[in-house]
Amino acid sequence: MSNPATATDDGNAVIVCDRERTAQLLAFPALVQAIAQAAQHLEAGQILSPERLVVPMGSGVMLSMPATAADIGIHKLVNVHPNNAQQQLPSIHGTVSVCDAATGRIRCLLDGPEVTGRRTAAVSLLAIRTLLPDPPTDILLYGTGVQARYHVQALNAVYPDARIRVKGRDARQVLAFCSEGANLEPCPADVPDQVQVVITLTTSLEPIYNQVARAGRLVIGVGAFKPEMAEIGKLTLDGSAIYVDEPAGAHVEAGDLLRAGVDWSAVISLAAALRSPQAVTRPAVFKSVGTGAWDLAAGRVALAALNAEQSERKPG
């Protein structure tokens, strides 16, 4: 597929990538590596990622999320309009602009929802790689929405032989979701003992997973992104080592942890977990809240892929 491009005042083209093209550029293994690097850079102050700006717009909101580093800068602009569903329109629209840090020249525009979906799932993959002793063979997803689909794509890309079980509030939706993939199956009422990874991907206001912490099982919380939301309960959290992808954001957005009153001095950042080997046989919870640094990591992956393609097209 060719890349549409628009000329700028300096004569350089900005490559515009639609959703399909953005997905092609952001392979999950490369994203996982880039996010691991970005986590270290963020903690060291080599990536600047300020708190997102939220501005009311019509019946929804506009979200502005920039991040900069020595090599590139990104700006993710996302519009969220929940009422769009009544008009059969997507509720989320957005773009990620990627530019050179040295000159400010915009290099490419990526599809915002695709970047968000893929980099969020890649963070979960990184948590699995870091906090489990062995690759998982049995995984449980709570939820059947957009993020659940991205997580299935990510897990299939990196752990293609893993069994993926699915839970949800609506049994019919669970069955329809599972019909989309050969390795997907509805989960019974009780979580089987052999499940090694549980990933919650809902917008629940009350905990949906609150079991006694189990050694060798990693619980990843993705869906609850506001203080009033919670997916993982206090029983699980109290018995687990707790990790977060971005501590500053978790302090204000991780409703699960806030409601359970966790000891924040004992919470371990993703960067620290990557830096030092962890006691991976201990029960663990990983809370993902997101940061512009992960979008910057995606920008790095996209630019590297585009540069490699351009090099291949050069004669001789």
C-alpha positions as CSV (number, residue, x, y, z in Angstrom):
1,M,0.0,0.0,0.0
2,S,1.4,3.4,-0.9
3,N,1.5,6.2,1.7
4,P,-0.6,9.3,0.9
5,A,1.5,12.4,1.4
6,T,0.9,16.1,1.6
7,A,3.5,18.8,0.7
8,T,4.6,21.3,3.4
9,D,6.0,24.8,2.9
10,D,9.6,23.5,3.0
11,G,8.9,21.0,0.2
12,N,9.0,17.9,2.5
13,A,6.1,15.5,2.4
14,V,4.1,14.5,5.5
15,I,3.2,10.8,5.2
16,V,-0.5,10.3,6.2
17,C,-1.3,6.9,7.4
18,D,-4.9,5.6,7.7
19,R,-5.9,3.0,10.2
20,E,-4.8,0.0,8.1
21,R,-1.4,1.5,7.3
22,T,-0.8,2.5,10.9
23,A,-1.4,-1.1,12.0
24,Q,1.0,-2.3,9.3
25,L,3.8,0.0,10.7
26,L,3.3,-1.0,14.3
27,A,4.2,-4.7,14.7
28,F,3.7,-5.9,18.2
29,P,7.2,-7.3,18.9
30,A,8.8,-4.0,17.8
31,L,6.3,-2.1,19.9
32,V,7.1,-4.1,23.0
33,Q,10.8,-3.4,22.6
34,A,10.2,0.3,22.0
35,I,8.0,0.6,25.1
36,A,10.5,-1.1,27.3
37,Q,13.1,1.5,26.1
38,A,10.6,4.3,26.6
39,A,9.8,3.2,30.2
40,Q,13.5,3.7,31.1
41,H,13.8,7.0,29.2
42,L,10.6,8.3,30.9
43,E,11.9,7.5,34.4
44,A,15.3,9.0,33.6
45,G,13.6,12.3,32.4
46,Q,14.7,11.7,28.8
47,I,11.1,11.7,27.7
48,L,8.8,14.5,28.8
49,S,5.1,13.5,28.9
50,P,2.9,16.1,30.7
51,E,-0.5,15.4,32.1
52,R,-3.1,15.3,29.3
53,L,-5.2,18.4,28.6
54,V,-9.0,17.8,28.5
55,V,-11.1,20.5,26.8
56,P,-15.0,20.2,26.4
57,M,-16.1,20.1,22.8
58,G,-19.7,19.9,21.8
59,S,-21.2,16.8,23.5
60,G,-17.8,15.3,24.1
61,V,-14.2,16.2,24.9
62,M,-10.9,16.9,23.1
63,L,-7.8,15.3,24.6
64,S,-4.4,16.7,24.0
65,M,-1.4,14.5,24.8
66,P,2.1,15.6,23.8
67,A,5.4,13.9,24.5
68,T,9.0,14.8,23.5
69,A,12.4,13.2,23.5
70,A,15.8,14.0,22.0
71,D,15.0,12.3,18.7
72,I,11.3,12.9,18.1
73,G,8.2,14.5,19.5
74,I,4.6,13.4,19.2
75,H,1.2,15.0,19.7
76,K,-1.9,12.8,20.1
77,L,-5.1,14.7,19.6
78,V,-8.2,12.6,20.4
79,N,-11.9,13.6,20.3
80,V,-14.3,11.5,22.4
81,H,-18.0,11.8,21.6
82,P,-20.0,9.0,23.3
83,N,-23.3,10.2,21.7
84,N,-21.9,9.3,18.2
85,A,-23.2,5.7,18.7
86,Q,-26.7,7.0,18.2
87,Q,-25.6,8.1,14.6
88,Q,-23.7,4.8,14.0
89,L,-20.5,6.8,14.1
90,P,-17.3,5.9,16.0
91,S,-17.1,7.6,19.4
92,I,-13.4,8.2,19.2
93,H,-11.5,10.0,16.5
94,G,-7.9,11.1,16.6
95,T,-4.4,11.4,15.1
96,V,-0.9,11.2,16.3
97,S,1.6,13.6,14.6
98,V,5.2,12.5,14.7
99,C,8.0,15.1,14.2
100,D,11.7,15.5,14.3
101,A,12.9,17.0,17.6
102,A,15.8,18.9,16.1
103,T,13.8,20.7,13.4
104,G,10.2,20.3,14.4
105,R,9.4,19.0,10.9
106,I,6.3,16.8,10.9
107,R,7.2,13.4,9.5
108,C,4.0,11.5,9.5
109,L,0.4,11.4,10.8
110,L,-0.8,8.1,12.4
111,D,-4.3,7.0,13.2
112,G,-4.9,7.9,16.8
113,P,-7.3,5.0,17.9
114,E,-5.1,2.5,16.2
115,V,-2.0,3.8,18.0
116,T,-3.8,3.7,21.3
117,G,-5.2,0.2,20.9
118,R,-1.9,-1.3,19.8
119,R,0.4,0.4,22.2
120,T,-1.9,-0.4,25.2
121,A,-1.9,-4.1,24.3
122,A,1.8,-4.0,23.8
123,V,2.2,-2.7,27.4
124,S,0.3,-5.8,28.6
125,L,2.7,-8.0,26.5
126,L,5.7,-6.3,28.1
127,A,4.2,-6.9,31.6
128,I,3.7,-10.6,30.8
129,R,7.3,-10.9,29.5
130,T,8.7,-9.1,32.6
131,L,6.6,-10.6,35.4
132,L,6.0,-14.2,34.4
133,P,8.7,-16.9,34.6
134,D,7.6,-18.6,31.3
135,P,5.5,-17.7,28.3
136,P,1.8,-18.2,29.2
137,T,-0.3,-20.9,27.7
138,D,-3.6,-20.1,29.3
139,I,-5.0,-16.5,29.4
140,L,-8.3,-15.0,30.5
141,L,-9.7,-11.8,29.2
142,Y,-12.6,-9.9,30.9
143,G,-14.4,-7.9,28.3
144,T,-15.4,-8.0,24.7
145,G,-14.9,-4.5,23.5
146,V,-12.3,-2.7,21.4
147,Q,-9.3,-3.2,23.8
148,A,-10.2,-6.9,24.1
149,R,-9.8,-7.2,20.3
150,Y,-6.5,-5.5,20.3
151,H,-5.3,-7.7,23.1
152,V,-6.3,-10.8,21.2
153,Q,-4.3,-9.5,18.2
154,A,-1.3,-8.9,20.4
155,L,-1.5,-12.2,22.2
156,N,-1.9,-14.1,18.9
157,A,1.2,-12.3,17.5
158,V,3.5,-13.1,20.4
159,Y,1.9,-16.2,22.0
160,P,0.1,-17.9,19.0
161,D,-0.3,-21.2,20.8
162,A,-1.9,-19.7,24.0
163,R,-5.5,-20.6,24.9
164,I,-7.5,-17.4,25.4
165,R,-10.7,-17.6,27.5
166,V,-13.2,-14.8,27.6
167,K,-15.6,-13.5,30.2
168,G,-18.2,-10.8,29.9
169,R,-21.5,-9.5,31.3
170,D,-23.5,-10.6,28.2
171,A,-23.2,-14.3,27.3
172,R,-24.3,-13.6,23.7
173,Q,-21.6,-11.0,23.2
174,V,-19.0,-13.4,24.7
175,L,-20.1,-16.2,22.2
176,A,-20.1,-13.7,19.3
177,F,-16.6,-12.5,20.3
178,C,-15.2,-16.0,20.6
179,S,-16.6,-17.0,17.2
180,E,-14.1,-14.5,15.7
181,G,-11.0,-16.6,16.6
182,A,-10.1,-20.3,16.6
183,N,-8.3,-20.1,20.0
184,L,-11.0,-18.2,21.8
185,E,-13.5,-19.8,24.1
186,P,-16.0,-18.7,26.7
187,C,-14.9,-19.1,30.3
188,P,-17.0,-20.9,32.9
189,A,-18.2,-19.1,36.0
190,D,-15.1,-20.1,38.0
191,V,-11.7,-19.1,36.8
192,P,-9.7,-22.3,36.1
193,D,-6.7,-22.9,38.3
194,Q,-4.4,-23.2,35.2
195,V,-5.0,-19.6,34.0
196,Q,-1.7,-17.8,34.3
197,V,-2.7,-14.4,33.1
198,V,-5.9,-12.5,33.8
199,I,-6.5,-9.2,31.8
200,T,-9.4,-6.9,32.7
201,L,-10.6,-4.7,29.8
202,T,-13.8,-3.2,31.0
203,T,-15.2,0.2,32.2
204,S,-16.6,-1.3,35.4
205,L,-17.3,0.8,38.4
206,E,-17.0,-2.2,40.7
207,P,-14.3,-4.9,41.0
208,I,-15.0,-7.8,38.6
209,Y,-11.9,-9.8,39.7
210,N,-11.4,-10.2,43.4
211,Q,-9.9,-13.6,44.1
212,V,-7.2,-14.7,46.5
213,A,-3.9,-13.9,45.0
214,R,-2.3,-16.9,43.4
215,A,1.4,-17.5,43.0
216,G,2.4,-17.7,39.3
217,R,-0.7,-15.8,38.2
218,L,-0.4,-12.3,36.8
219,V,-3.4,-10.0,36.9
220,I,-3.3,-7.0,34.5
221,G,-5.8,-4.1,34.9
222,V,-6.3,-2.1,31.8
223,G,-9.9,-0.8,31.6
224,A,-10.4,1.3,34.7
225,F,-8.8,4.7,33.9
226,K,-10.7,7.0,36.3
227,P,-10.6,7.3,40.1
228,E,-14.3,6.2,40.3
229,M,-13.7,3.0,38.3
230,A,-12.4,-0.4,39.5
231,E,-11.8,-3.8,38.0
232,I,-9.5,-5.5,40.5
233,G,-10.6,-5.9,44.1
234,K,-8.8,-5.4,47.4
235,L,-8.5,-9.1,48.2
236,T,-6.4,-9.6,45.1
237,L,-4.4,-6.4,45.6
238,D,-3.6,-7.0,49.2
239,G,-2.0,-10.4,48.4
240,S,0.0,-9.3,45.4
241,A,3.1,-7.4,44.5
242,I,1.8,-4.3,42.6
243,Y,3.4,-2.8,39.5
244,V,2.2,0.2,37.5
245,D,3.3,1.3,34.0
246,E,3.5,5.0,35.0
247,P,3.4,6.0,38.7
248,A,2.4,9.6,38.3
249,G,-0.6,8.7,36.3
250,A,-1.5,5.8,38.5
251,H,-1.8,8.1,41.6
252,V,-4.7,10.0,40.0
253,E,-6.2,7.5,37.6
254,A,-5.9,4.0,39.0
255,G,-9.3,3.6,40.7
256,D,-8.6,0.0,41.6
257,L,-5.5,0.9,43.6
258,L,-7.0,4.1,45.1
259,R,-10.1,2.3,46.3
260,A,-8.1,-0.5,47.9
261,G,-5.9,2.0,49.7
262,V,-2.6,0.4,48.5
263,D,0.7,1.3,50.1
264,W,2.1,3.5,47.3
265,S,5.6,3.2,48.8
266,A,5.5,-0.5,47.9
267,V,4.2,0.0,44.3
268,I,6.9,-0.8,41.7
269,S,7.2,1.0,38.4
270,L,7.5,-0.8,35.1
271,A,10.9,0.8,34.6
272,A,12.1,-0.5,38.0
273,A,10.8,-4.0,37.1
274,L,12.7,-3.9,33.8
275,R,15.8,-2.8,35.5
276,S,16.0,-5.4,38.3
277,P,14.9,-9.1,38.1
278,Q,11.6,-9.7,39.9
279,A,10.4,-12.5,42.2
280,V,8.2,-13.7,39.4
281,T,6.7,-16.6,41.4
282,R,5.0,-14.2,43.8
283,P,1.4,-13.2,42.9
284,A,1.5,-10.0,40.9
285,V,-0.9,-7.2,39.7
286,F,0.1,-4.9,36.9
287,K,-1.9,-1.7,36.5
288,S,-1.8,0.1,33.1
289,V,-3.0,3.7,32.9
290,G,-1.1,4.9,29.8
291,T,1.1,7.9,29.1
292,G,2.1,9.9,26.0
293,A,5.5,8.2,26.3
294,W,4.0,5.0,24.9
295,D,2.6,7.0,22.0
296,L,6.1,8.3,21.4
297,A,7.4,4.8,21.4
298,A,4.9,4.0,18.7
299,G,6.1,7.0,16.8
300,R,9.6,5.6,16.9
301,V,8.5,2.3,15.6
302,A,6.5,3.8,12.8
303,L,9.3,6.1,11.7
304,A,11.8,3.2,11.7
305,A,9.5,1.1,9.6
306,L,8.9,4.0,7.1
307,N,12.6,4.7,6.9
308,A,13.4,1.0,6.2
309,E,10.8,0.9,3.4
310,Q,12.3,4.0,1.9
311,S,15.8,2.5,2.0
312,E,14.5,-0.6,0.3
313,R,13.0,1.5,-2.6
314,K,16.3,3.4,-3.3
315,P,18.1,2.1,-6.4
316,G,21.4,0.2,-6.0
